[in-house]
């Protein structure tokens, strides 16, 4: 929700701050730890938690953007949704 707000108000600082409190960080750290110590039960639990957290995050962002009064796409949102243009010389 915080990252969605940062995209809507065109604030890079809010977007970066949202990455620090992301609900996906716990499962990602759990996956890394489980691979490091070869604990496959922890890996299964972390993957399950990651899937649930991803689903909740996507649903929350979708709900936010559907209800948000701001409808114009800002530069921060556009920069993260379109591929960069590259030129070969």
Beta strands, then each sheet from edge to edge (+ up, - down):
end
